[in-house]
Amino acid sequence: MIKVTLSDLILIGMAIGVVFVCMQWVLAVLAERRASRRISDNVVFCRICGSAYQVEKHADITICPVCRTPNERNTMDAI
Ligand SMILES: [Zn+2]
C-alpha cells in the first residue's frame, strides 16, 4: 500500500483541479472560436449601405434587407 500524507493528498487534489479547470478553459475557447467562425461565415456586409446581415443559406448572391442590393458573399479574412 502506498502511504500518502495529507499534504500530498491535498497537493494531488489541487493538481487535478487545476488540470480540470485548464481543460474546461481550453474547451470553452475552442467552442467560442467555432461559434465565432460559424457566425462570421454567415455574415454579409452590403457593398452599398454597409449594413451587415446574416444569411442562413449558402447562396453566392444575397439581397441586402435594407437597400435590396444584391451582394456577393464576402470573406471576412484578416488583412
Ligand atoms: Zn444594403
PDB file of the backbone (N, CA, C, O) and the ligand in Angstrom, with CONECT records:
HET     ZN  A 101       1
ATOM      1  N   MET A   1       0.838  -1.180   0.000  1.00  0.00           N
ATOM      2  CA  MET A   1       0.000   0.000   0.000  1.00  0.00           C
ATOM      3  C   MET A   1       0.877   1.235   0.000  1.00  0.00           C
ATOM      4  O   MET A   1       1.898   1.297   0.684  1.00  0.00           O
ATOM      5  N   ILE A   2       0.461   2.202  -0.772  1.00  0.00           N
ATOM      6  CA  ILE A   2       1.217   3.448  -0.886  1.00  0.00           C
ATOM      7  C   ILE A   2       0.780   4.387   0.223  1.00  0.00           C
ATOM      8  O   ILE A   2      -0.406   4.663   0.402  1.00  0.00           O
ATOM      9  N   LYS A   3       1.765   4.868   0.960  1.00  0.00           N
ATOM     10  CA  LYS A   3       1.440   5.804   2.021  1.00  0.00           C
ATOM     11  C   LYS A   3       1.453   7.221   1.450  1.00  0.00           C
ATOM     12  O   LYS A   3       2.417   7.647   0.813  1.00  0.00           O
ATOM     13  N   VAL A   4       0.381   7.920   1.690  1.00  0.00           N
ATOM     14  CA  VAL A   4       0.241   9.294   1.208  1.00  0.00           C
ATOM     15  C   VAL A   4      -0.058  10.177   2.407  1.00  0.00           C
ATOM     16  O   VAL A   4      -0.966   9.909   3.194  1.00  0.00           O
ATOM     17  N   THR A   5       0.710  11.211   2.521  1.00  0.00           N
ATOM     18  CA  THR A   5       0.457  12.130   3.631  1.00  0.00           C
ATOM     19  C   THR A   5      -0.698  13.053   3.258  1.00  0.00           C
ATOM     20  O   THR A   5      -1.110  13.122   2.100  1.00  0.00           O
ATOM     21  N   LEU A   6      -1.193  13.734   4.226  1.00  0.00           N
ATOM     22  CA  LEU A   6      -2.311  14.657   3.990  1.00  0.00           C
ATOM     23  C   LEU A   6      -1.898  15.794   3.060  1.00  0.00           C
ATOM     24  O   LEU A   6      -2.680  16.215   2.208  1.00  0.00           O
ATOM     25  N   SER A   7      -0.689  16.285   3.218  1.00  0.00           N
ATOM     26  CA  SER A   7      -0.226  17.379   2.340  1.00  0.00           C
ATOM     27  C   SER A   7      -0.086  16.891   0.902  1.00  0.00           C
ATOM     28  O   SER A   7      -0.403  17.623  -0.035  1.00  0.00           O
ATOM     29  N   ASP A   8       0.391  15.645   0.720  1.00  0.00           N
ATOM     30  CA  ASP A   8       0.472  15.102  -0.639  1.00  0.00           C
ATOM     31  C   ASP A   8      -0.922  14.931  -1.234  1.00  0.00           C
ATOM     32  O   ASP A   8      -1.131  15.204  -2.416  1.00  0.00           O
ATOM     33  N   LEU A   9      -1.859  14.487  -0.436  1.00  0.00           N
ATOM     34  CA  LEU A   9      -3.232  14.297  -0.908  1.00  0.00           C
ATOM     35  C   LEU A   9      -3.865  15.624  -1.317  1.00  0.00           C
ATOM     36  O   LEU A   9      -4.559  15.708  -2.330  1.00  0.00           O
ATOM     37  N   ILE A  10      -3.619  16.650  -0.521  1.00  0.00           N
ATOM     38  CA  ILE A  10      -4.131  17.982  -0.867  1.00  0.00           C
ATOM     39  C   ILE A  10      -3.474  18.482  -2.148  1.00  0.00           C
ATOM     40  O   ILE A  10      -4.139  19.062  -3.006  1.00  0.00           O
ATOM     41  N   LEU A  11      -2.166  18.257  -2.276  1.00  0.00           N
ATOM     42  CA  LEU A  11      -1.441  18.687  -3.475  1.00  0.00           C
ATOM     43  C   LEU A  11      -1.961  17.959  -4.709  1.00  0.00           C
ATOM     44  O   LEU A  11      -2.139  18.571  -5.762  1.00  0.00           O
ATOM     45  N   ILE A  12      -2.203  16.671  -4.586  1.00  0.00           N
ATOM     46  CA  ILE A  12      -2.736  15.897  -5.717  1.00  0.00           C
ATOM     47  C   ILE A  12      -4.136  16.391  -6.089  1.00  0.00           C
ATOM     48  O   ILE A  12      -4.465  16.525  -7.267  1.00  0.00           O
ATOM     49  N   GLY A  13      -4.938  16.654  -5.086  1.00  0.00           N
ATOM     50  CA  GLY A  13      -6.288  17.170  -5.357  1.00  0.00           C
ATOM     51  C   GLY A  13      -6.250  18.518  -6.039  1.00  0.00           C
ATOM     52  O   GLY A  13      -7.028  18.778  -6.957  1.00  0.00           O
ATOM     53  N   MET A  14      -5.347  19.377  -5.595  1.00  0.00           N
ATOM     54  CA  MET A  14      -5.232  20.695  -6.232  1.00  0.00           C
ATOM     55  C   MET A  14      -4.719  20.568  -7.661  1.00  0.00           C
ATOM     56  O   MET A  14      -5.184  21.284  -8.548  1.00  0.00           O
ATOM     57  N   ALA A  15      -3.770  19.668  -7.894  1.00  0.00           N
ATOM     58  CA  ALA A  15      -3.241  19.474  -9.247  1.00  0.00           C
ATOM     59  C   ALA A  15      -4.334  18.961 -10.177  1.00  0.00           C
ATOM     60  O   ALA A  15      -4.448  19.414 -11.315  1.00  0.00           O
ATOM     61  N   ILE A  16      -5.131  18.025  -9.698  1.00  0.00           N
ATOM     62  CA  ILE A  16      -6.242  17.516 -10.509  1.00  0.00           C
ATOM     63  C   ILE A  16      -7.241  18.639 -10.790  1.00  0.00           C
ATOM     64  O   ILE A  16      -7.762  18.738 -11.901  1.00  0.00           O
ATOM     65  N   GLY A  17      -7.506  19.471  -9.811  1.00  0.00           N
ATOM     66  CA  GLY A  17      -8.422  20.599 -10.004  1.00  0.00           C
ATOM     67  C   GLY A  17      -7.898  21.596 -11.023  1.00  0.00           C
ATOM     68  O   GLY A  17      -8.656  22.092 -11.856  1.00  0.00           O
ATOM     69  N   VAL A  18      -6.600  21.892 -10.959  1.00  0.00           N
ATOM     70  CA  VAL A  18      -6.008  22.836 -11.920  1.00  0.00           C
ATOM     71  C   VAL A  18      -6.073  22.255 -13.327  1.00  0.00           C
ATOM     72  O   VAL A  18      -6.400  22.970 -14.275  1.00  0.00           O
ATOM     73  N   VAL A  19      -5.769  20.983 -13.473  1.00  0.00           N
ATOM     74  CA  VAL A  19      -5.839  20.344 -14.793  1.00  0.00           C
ATOM     75  C   VAL A  19      -7.277  20.370 -15.305  1.00  0.00           C
ATOM     76  O   VAL A  19      -7.509  20.627 -16.486  1.00  0.00           O
ATOM     77  N   PHE A  20      -8.231  20.108 -14.436  1.00  0.00           N
ATOM     78  CA  PHE A  20      -9.636  20.114 -14.839  1.00  0.00           C
ATOM     79  C   PHE A  20     -10.071  21.507 -15.296  1.00  0.00           C
ATOM     80  O   PHE A  20     -10.745  21.645 -16.317  1.00  0.00           O
ATOM     81  N   VAL A  21      -9.691  22.528 -14.549  1.00  0.00           N
ATOM     82  CA  VAL A  21     -10.064  23.898 -14.916  1.00  0.00           C
ATOM     83  C   VAL A  21      -9.404  24.295 -16.237  1.00  0.00           C
ATOM     84  O   VAL A  21     -10.039  24.929 -17.080  1.00  0.00           O
ATOM     85  N   CYS A  22      -8.141  23.926 -16.420  1.00  0.00           N
ATOM     86  CA  CYS A  22      -7.448  24.259 -17.678  1.00  0.00           C
ATOM     87  C   CYS A  22      -8.107  23.554 -18.863  1.00  0.00           C
ATOM     88  O   CYS A  22      -8.246  24.140 -19.937  1.00  0.00           O
ATOM     89  N   MET A  23      -8.512  22.303 -18.671  1.00  0.00           N
ATOM     90  CA  MET A  23      -9.187  21.588 -19.756  1.00  0.00           C
ATOM     91  C   MET A  23     -10.519  22.243 -20.088  1.00  0.00           C
ATOM     92  O   MET A  23     -10.860  22.381 -21.263  1.00  0.00           O
ATOM     93  N   GLN A  24     -11.271  22.646 -19.081  1.00  0.00           N
ATOM     94  CA  GLN A  24     -12.543  23.327 -19.318  1.00  0.00           C
ATOM     95  C   GLN A  24     -12.320  24.650 -20.041  1.00  0.00           C
ATOM     96  O   GLN A  24     -13.101  25.018 -20.918  1.00  0.00           O
ATOM     97  N   TRP A  25     -11.261  25.363 -19.678  1.00  0.00           N
ATOM     98  CA  TRP A  25     -10.958  26.649 -20.317  1.00  0.00           C
ATOM     99  C   TRP A  25     -10.609  26.445 -21.783  1.00  0.00           C
ATOM    100  O   TRP A  25     -11.096  27.178 -22.643  1.00  0.00           O
ATOM    101  N   VAL A  26      -9.770  25.455 -22.075  1.00  0.00           N
ATOM    102  CA  VAL A  26      -9.391  25.197 -23.471  1.00  0.00           C
ATOM    103  C   VAL A  26     -10.620  24.797 -24.280  1.00  0.00           C
ATOM    104  O   VAL A  26     -10.785  25.258 -25.410  1.00  0.00           O
ATOM    105  N   LEU A  27     -11.477  23.959 -23.731  1.00  0.00           N
ATOM    106  CA  LEU A  27     -12.691  23.548 -24.440  1.00  0.00           C
ATOM    107  C   LEU A  27     -13.614  24.740 -24.678  1.00  0.00           C
ATOM    108  O   LEU A  27     -14.235  24.842 -25.736  1.00  0.00           O
ATOM    109  N   ALA A  28     -13.705  25.646 -23.698  1.00  0.00           N
ATOM    110  CA  ALA A  28     -14.548  26.834 -23.875  1.00  0.00           C
ATOM    111  C   ALA A  28     -13.988  27.751 -24.951  1.00  0.00           C
ATOM    112  O   ALA A  28     -14.750  28.312 -25.739  1.00  0.00           O
ATOM    113  N   VAL A  29     -12.670  27.912 -24.997  1.00  0.00           N
ATOM    114  CA  VAL A  29     -12.049  28.753 -26.034  1.00  0.00           C
ATOM    115  C   VAL A  29     -12.284  28.141 -27.406  1.00  0.00           C
ATOM    116  O   VAL A  29     -12.606  28.859 -28.353  1.00  0.00           O
ATOM    117  N   LEU A  30     -12.128  26.833 -27.529  1.00  0.00           N
ATOM    118  CA  LEU A  30     -12.347  26.181 -28.820  1.00  0.00           C
ATOM    119  C   LEU A  30     -13.804  26.299 -29.255  1.00  0.00           C
ATOM    120  O   LEU A  30     -14.080  26.529 -30.433  1.00  0.00           O
ATOM    121  N   ALA A  31     -14.733  26.146 -28.325  1.00  0.00           N
ATOM    122  CA  ALA A  31     -16.153  26.291 -28.664  1.00  0.00           C
ATOM    123  C   ALA A  31     -16.469  27.718 -29.079  1.00  0.00           C
ATOM    124  O   ALA A  31     -17.251  27.933 -30.004  1.00  0.00           O
ATOM    125  N   GLU A  32     -15.869  28.700 -28.404  1.00  0.00           N
ATOM    126  CA  GLU A  32     -16.071  30.104 -28.757  1.00  0.00           C
ATOM    127  C   GLU A  32     -15.552  30.397 -30.151  1.00  0.00           C
ATOM    128  O   GLU A  32     -16.221  31.075 -30.930  1.00  0.00           O
ATOM    129  N   ARG A  33     -14.371  29.896 -30.476  1.00  0.00           N
ATOM    130  CA  ARG A  33     -13.811  30.113 -31.812  1.00  0.00           C
ATOM    131  C   ARG A  33     -14.679  29.462 -32.878  1.00  0.00           C
ATOM    132  O   ARG A  33     -14.907  30.040 -33.941  1.00  0.00           O
ATOM    133  N   ARG A  34     -15.158  28.265 -32.593  1.00  0.00           N
ATOM    134  CA  ARG A  34     -16.013  27.562 -33.550  1.00  0.00           C
ATOM    135  C   ARG A  34     -17.306  28.332 -33.788  1.00  0.00           C
ATOM    136  O   ARG A  34     -17.754  28.464 -34.927  1.00  0.00           O
ATOM    137  N   ALA A  35     -17.907  28.843 -32.706  1.00  0.00           N
ATOM    138  CA  ALA A  35     -19.151  29.614 -32.842  1.00  0.00           C
ATOM    139  C   ALA A  35     -18.904  30.922 -33.567  1.00  0.00           C
ATOM    140  O   ALA A  35     -19.715  31.337 -34.395  1.00  0.00           O
ATOM    141  N   SER A  36     -17.790  31.578 -33.264  1.00  0.00           N
ATOM    142  CA  SER A  36     -17.470  32.841 -33.931  1.00  0.00           C
ATOM    143  C   SER A  36     -17.238  32.624 -35.417  1.00  0.00           C
ATOM    144  O   SER A  36     -17.669  33.431 -36.240  1.00  0.00           O
ATOM    145  N   ARG A  37     -16.572  31.556 -35.755  1.00  0.00           N
ATOM    146  CA  ARG A  37     -16.319  31.268 -37.168  1.00  0.00           C
ATOM    147  C   ARG A  37     -17.621  30.950 -37.893  1.00  0.00           C
ATOM    148  O   ARG A  37     -17.819  31.371 -39.033  1.00  0.00           O
ATOM    149  N   ARG A  38     -18.504  30.210 -37.235  1.00  0.00           N
ATOM    150  CA  ARG A  38     -19.781  29.870 -37.852  1.00  0.00           C
ATOM    151  C   ARG A  38     -20.615  31.128 -38.085  1.00  0.00           C
ATOM    152  O   ARG A  38     -21.277  31.258 -39.115  1.00  0.00           O
ATOM    153  N   ILE A  39     -20.581  32.048 -37.131  1.00  0.00           N
ATOM    154  CA  ILE A  39     -21.337  33.295 -37.286  1.00  0.00           C
ATOM    155  C   ILE A  39     -20.719  34.149 -38.380  1.00  0.00           C
ATOM    156  O   ILE A  39     -21.439  34.698 -39.214  1.00  0.00           O
ATOM    157  N   SER A  40     -19.387  34.270 -38.391  1.00  0.00           N
ATOM    158  CA  SER A  40     -18.747  35.123 -39.388  1.00  0.00           C
ATOM    159  C   SER A  40     -18.888  34.555 -40.792  1.00  0.00           C
ATOM    160  O   SER A  40     -18.867  35.309 -41.765  1.00  0.00           O
ATOM    161  N   ASP A  41     -19.030  33.241 -40.913  1.00  0.00           N
ATOM    162  CA  ASP A  41     -19.236  32.656 -42.242  1.00  0.00           C
ATOM    163  C   ASP A  41     -20.607  33.021 -42.800  1.00  0.00           C
ATOM    164  O   ASP A  41     -20.798  33.007 -44.016  1.00  0.00           O
ATOM    165  N   ASN A  42     -21.563  33.348 -41.934  1.00  0.00           N
ATOM    166  CA  ASN A  42     -22.920  33.631 -42.380  1.00  0.00           C
ATOM    167  C   ASN A  42     -23.237  35.121 -42.425  1.00  0.00           C
ATOM    168  O   ASN A  42     -24.378  35.492 -42.702  1.00  0.00           O
ATOM    169  N   VAL A  43     -22.263  35.978 -42.160  1.00  0.00           N
ATOM    170  CA  VAL A  43     -22.499  37.418 -42.162  1.00  0.00           C
ATOM    171  C   VAL A  43     -22.010  38.002 -43.484  1.00  0.00           C
ATOM    172  O   VAL A  43     -20.902  37.714 -43.935  1.00  0.00           O
ATOM    173  N   VAL A  44     -22.858  38.828 -44.093  1.00  0.00           N
ATOM    174  CA  VAL A  44     -22.518  39.507 -45.340  1.00  0.00           C
ATOM    175  C   VAL A  44     -22.627  41.004 -45.093  1.00  0.00           C
ATOM    176  O   VAL A  44     -23.594  41.476 -44.494  1.00  0.00           O
ATOM    177  N   PHE A  45     -21.622  41.749 -45.562  1.00  0.00           N
ATOM    178  CA  PHE A  45     -21.645  43.207 -45.476  1.00  0.00           C
ATOM    179  C   PHE A  45     -22.081  43.756 -46.823  1.00  0.00           C
ATOM    180  O   PHE A  45     -21.531  43.402 -47.866  1.00  0.00           O
ATOM    181  N   CYS A  46     -23.078  44.624 -46.782  1.00  0.00           N
ATOM    182  CA  CYS A  46     -23.590  45.215 -48.014  1.00  0.00           C
ATOM    183  C   CYS A  46     -22.555  46.174 -48.571  1.00  0.00           C
ATOM    184  O   CYS A  46     -21.970  46.974 -47.842  1.00  0.00           O
ATOM    185  N   ARG A  47     -22.338  46.080 -49.882  1.00  0.00           N
ATOM    186  CA  ARG A  47     -21.324  46.932 -50.508  1.00  0.00           C
ATOM    187  C   ARG A  47     -21.845  48.336 -50.756  1.00  0.00           C
ATOM    188  O   ARG A  47     -21.046  49.227 -51.042  1.00  0.00           O
ATOM    189  N   ILE A  48     -23.143  48.574 -50.661  1.00  0.00           N
ATOM    190  CA  ILE A  48     -23.712  49.893 -50.910  1.00  0.00           C
ATOM    191  C   ILE A  48     -23.966  50.631 -49.603  1.00  0.00           C
ATOM    192  O   ILE A  48     -23.455  51.733 -49.400  1.00  0.00           O
ATOM    193  N   CYS A  49     -24.753  50.027 -48.715  1.00  0.00           N
ATOM    194  CA  CYS A  49     -25.127  50.755 -47.492  1.00  0.00           C
ATOM    195  C   CYS A  49     -24.247  50.370 -46.298  1.00  0.00           C
ATOM    196  O   CYS A  49     -24.301  51.030 -45.261  1.00  0.00           O
ATOM    197  N   GLY A  50     -23.457  49.333 -46.426  1.00  0.00           N
ATOM    198  CA  GLY A  50     -22.542  48.974 -45.358  1.00  0.00           C
ATOM    199  C   GLY A  50     -23.154  48.199 -44.219  1.00  0.00           C
ATOM    200  O   GLY A  50     -22.465  47.892 -43.246  1.00  0.00           O
ATOM    201  N   SER A  51     -24.430  47.872 -44.309  1.00  0.00           N
ATOM    202  CA  SER A  51     -25.051  47.136 -43.213  1.00  0.00           C
ATOM    203  C   SER A  51     -24.632  45.672 -43.271  1.00  0.00           C
ATOM    204  O   SER A  51     -24.362  45.126 -44.340  1.00  0.00           O
ATOM    205  N   ALA A  52     -24.584  45.066 -42.121  1.00  0.00           N
ATOM    206  CA  ALA A  52     -24.244  43.650 -42.026  1.00  0.00           C
ATOM    207  C   ALA A  52     -25.512  42.870 -41.760  1.00  0.00           C
ATOM    208  O   ALA A  52     -26.335  43.261 -40.932  1.00  0.00           O
ATOM    209  N   TYR A  53     -25.662  41.783 -42.458  1.00  0.00           N
ATOM    210  CA  TYR A  53     -26.826  40.943 -42.227  1.00  0.00           C
ATOM    211  C   TYR A  53     -26.400  39.489 -42.313  1.00  0.00           C
ATOM    212  O   TYR A  53     -25.392  39.139 -42.927  1.00  0.00           O
ATOM    213  N   GLN A  54     -27.200  38.666 -41.679  1.00  0.00           N
ATOM    214  CA  GLN A  54     -26.867  37.259 -41.590  1.00  0.00           C
ATOM    215  C   GLN A  54     -27.700  36.468 -42.582  1.00  0.00           C
ATOM    216  O   GLN A  54     -28.903  36.687 -42.721  1.00  0.00           O
ATOM    217  N   VAL A  55     -27.047  35.556 -43.260  1.00  0.00           N
ATOM    218  CA  VAL A  55     -27.744  34.682 -44.192  1.00  0.00           C
ATOM    219  C   VAL A  55     -27.549  33.245 -43.727  1.00  0.00           C
ATOM    220  O   VAL A  55     -26.472  32.869 -43.265  1.00  0.00           O
ATOM    221  N   GLU A  56     -28.579  32.471 -43.854  1.00  0.00           N
ATOM    222  CA  GLU A  56     -28.513  31.067 -43.445  1.00  0.00           C
ATOM    223  C   GLU A  56     -28.173  30.161 -44.618  1.00  0.00           C
ATOM    224  O   GLU A  56     -27.517  29.133 -44.453  1.00  0.00           O
ATOM    225  N   LYS A  57     -28.627  30.554 -45.809  1.00  0.00           N
ATOM    226  CA  LYS A  57     -28.372  29.721 -46.977  1.00  0.00           C
ATOM    227  C   LYS A  57     -26.949  29.949 -47.468  1.00  0.00           C
ATOM    228  O   LYS A  57     -26.327  30.966 -47.158  1.00  0.00           O
ATOM    229  N   HIS A  58     -26.453  29.014 -48.220  1.00  0.00           N
ATOM    230  CA  HIS A  58     -25.106  29.141 -48.762  1.00  0.00           C
ATOM    231  C   HIS A  58     -25.165  29.620 -50.205  1.00  0.00           C
ATOM    232  O   HIS A  58     -24.494  29.062 -51.073  1.00  0.00           O
ATOM    233  N   ALA A  59     -25.954  30.637 -50.464  1.00  0.00           N
ATOM    234  CA  ALA A  59     -26.039  31.203 -51.803  1.00  0.00           C
ATOM    235  C   ALA A  59     -24.887  32.171 -52.017  1.00  0.00           C
ATOM    236  O   ALA A  59     -24.444  32.821 -51.071  1.00  0.00           O
ATOM    237  N   ASP A  60     -24.395  32.278 -53.253  1.00  0.00           N
ATOM    238  CA  ASP A  60     -23.291  33.191 -53.544  1.00  0.00           C
ATOM    239  C   ASP A  60     -23.778  34.630 -53.609  1.00  0.00           C
ATOM    240  O   ASP A  60     -23.040  35.547 -53.248  1.00  0.00           O
ATOM    241  N   ILE A  61     -25.006  34.842 -54.063  1.00  0.00           N
ATOM    242  CA  ILE A  61     -25.568  36.182 -54.172  1.00  0.00           C
ATOM    243  C   ILE A  61     -26.710  36.287 -53.164  1.00  0.00           C
ATOM    244  O   ILE A  61     -27.614  35.452 -53.149  1.00  0.00           O
ATOM    245  N   THR A  62     -26.661  37.322 -52.323  1.00  0.00           N
ATOM    246  CA  THR A  62     -27.725  37.557 -51.349  1.00  0.00           C
ATOM    247  C   THR A  62     -28.254  38.975 -51.523  1.00  0.00           C
ATOM    248  O   THR A  62     -27.574  39.839 -52.076  1.00  0.00           O
ATOM    249  N   ILE A  63     -29.454  39.200 -51.052  1.00  0.00           N
ATOM    250  CA  ILE A  63     -30.096  40.507 -51.179  1.00  0.00           C
ATOM    251  C   ILE A  63     -30.034  41.202 -49.827  1.00  0.00           C
ATOM    252  O   ILE A  63     -30.407  40.624 -48.806  1.00  0.00           O
ATOM    253  N   CYS A  64     -29.562  42.444 -49.824  1.00  0.00           N
ATOM    254  CA  CYS A  64     -29.492  43.227 -48.592  1.00  0.00           C
ATOM    255  C   CYS A  64     -30.914  43.538 -48.126  1.00  0.00           C
ATOM    256  O   CYS A  64     -31.713  44.021 -48.928  1.00  0.00           O
ATOM    257  N   PRO A  65     -31.256  43.285 -46.879  1.00  0.00           N
ATOM    258  CA  PRO A  65     -32.610  43.567 -46.406  1.00  0.00           C
ATOM    259  C   PRO A  65     -32.879  45.067 -46.243  1.00  0.00           C
ATOM    260  O   PRO A  65     -34.040  45.463 -46.136  1.00  0.00           O
ATOM    261  N   VAL A  66     -31.855  45.902 -46.222  1.00  0.00           N
ATOM    262  CA  VAL A  66     -32.037  47.344 -46.024  1.00  0.00           C
ATOM    263  C   VAL A  66     -32.261  48.047 -47.358  1.00  0.00           C
ATOM    264  O   VAL A  66     -33.247  48.763 -47.529  1.00  0.00           O
ATOM    265  N   CYS A  67     -31.333  47.841 -48.315  1.00  0.00           N
ATOM    266  CA  CYS A  67     -31.399  48.588 -49.562  1.00  0.00           C
ATOM    267  C   CYS A  67     -31.731  47.708 -50.769  1.00  0.00           C
ATOM    268  O   CYS A  67     -31.799  48.208 -51.892  1.00  0.00           O
ATOM    269  N   ARG A  68     -31.936  46.414 -50.556  1.00  0.00           N
ATOM    270  CA  ARG A  68     -32.315  45.476 -51.615  1.00  0.00           C
ATOM    271  C   ARG A  68     -31.270  45.368 -52.717  1.00  0.00           C
ATOM    272  O   ARG A  68     -31.617  45.089 -53.865  1.00  0.00           O
ATOM    273  N   THR A  69     -30.017  45.581 -52.400  1.00  0.00           N
ATOM    274  CA  THR A  69     -28.941  45.439 -53.362  1.00  0.00           C
ATOM    275  C   THR A  69     -28.410  44.015 -53.310  1.00  0.00           C
ATOM    276  O   THR A  69     -28.185  43.477 -52.226  1.00  0.00           O
ATOM    277  N   PRO A  70     -28.208  43.399 -54.469  1.00  0.00           N
ATOM    278  CA  PRO A  70     -27.592  42.072 -54.442  1.00  0.00           C
ATOM    279  C   PRO A  70     -26.116  42.170 -54.064  1.00  0.00           C
ATOM    280  O   PRO A  70     -25.398  43.033 -54.570  1.00  0.00           O
ATOM    281  N   ASN A  71     -25.677  41.309 -53.199  1.00  0.00           N
ATOM    282  CA  ASN A  71     -24.290  41.299 -52.727  1.00  0.00           C
ATOM    283  C   ASN A  71     -23.721  39.897 -52.863  1.00  0.00           C
ATOM    284  O   ASN A  71     -24.424  38.897 -52.716  1.00  0.00           O
ATOM    285  N   GLU A  72     -22.432  39.856 -53.147  1.00  0.00           N
ATOM    286  CA  GLU A  72     -21.751  38.579 -53.130  1.00  0.00           C
ATOM    287  C   GLU A  72     -21.340  38.255 -51.698  1.00  0.00           C
ATOM    288  O   GLU A  72     -21.103  39.148 -50.886  1.00  0.00           O
ATOM    289  N   ARG A  73     -21.264  36.994 -51.415  1.00  0.00           N
ATOM    290  CA  ARG A  73     -20.810  36.586 -50.089  1.00  0.00           C
ATOM    291  C   ARG A  73     -19.334  36.980 -49.954  1.00  0.00           C
ATOM    292  O   ARG A  73     -18.503  36.621 -50.788  1.00  0.00           O
ATOM    293  N   ASN A  74     -19.035  37.707 -48.910  1.00  0.00           N
ATOM    294  CA  ASN A  74     -17.654  38.155 -48.734  1.00  0.00           C
ATOM    295  C   ASN A  74     -16.990  37.330 -47.657  1.00  0.00           C
ATOM    296  O   ASN A  74     -17.627  36.822 -46.734  1.00  0.00           O
ATOM    297  N   THR A  75     -15.708  37.221 -47.807  1.00  0.00           N
ATOM    298  CA  THR A  75     -14.949  36.514 -46.788  1.00  0.00           C
ATOM    299  C   THR A  75     -14.376  37.545 -45.835  1.00  0.00           C
ATOM    300  O   THR A  75     -13.808  38.544 -46.273  1.00  0.00           O
ATOM    301  N   MET A  76     -14.513  37.322 -44.575  1.00  0.00           N
ATOM    302  CA  MET A  76     -14.057  38.276 -43.577  1.00  0.00           C
ATOM    303  C   MET A  76     -12.659  37.885 -43.100  1.00  0.00           C
ATOM    304  O   MET A  76     -12.390  37.801 -41.902  1.00  0.00           O
ATOM    305  N   ASP A  77     -11.791  37.653 -44.059  1.00  0.00           N
ATOM    306  CA  ASP A  77     -10.441  37.279 -43.697  1.00  0.00           C
ATOM    307  C   ASP A  77      -9.677  38.475 -43.160  1.00  0.00           C
ATOM    308  O   ASP A  77      -9.943  39.619 -43.527  1.00  0.00           O
ATOM    309  N   ALA A  78      -8.746  38.199 -42.306  1.00  0.00           N
ATOM    310  CA  ALA A  78      -7.913  39.274 -41.770  1.00  0.00           C
ATOM    311  C   ALA A  78      -6.972  39.775 -42.849  1.00  0.00           C
ATOM    312  O   ALA A  78      -6.577  39.037 -43.751  1.00  0.00           O
ATOM    313  N   ILE A  79      -6.631  41.022 -42.734  1.00  0.00           N
ATOM    314  CA  ILE A  79      -5.729  41.629 -43.732  1.00  0.00           C
ATOM    315  C   ILE A  79      -4.320  41.166 -43.466  1.00  0.00           C
ATOM    316  O   ILE A  79      -3.398  41.552 -44.184  1.00  0.00           O
TER     317      ILE A  79
HETATM  318 ZN    ZN A 101     -27.562  47.432 -48.300  1.00  0.00          ZN2+
END
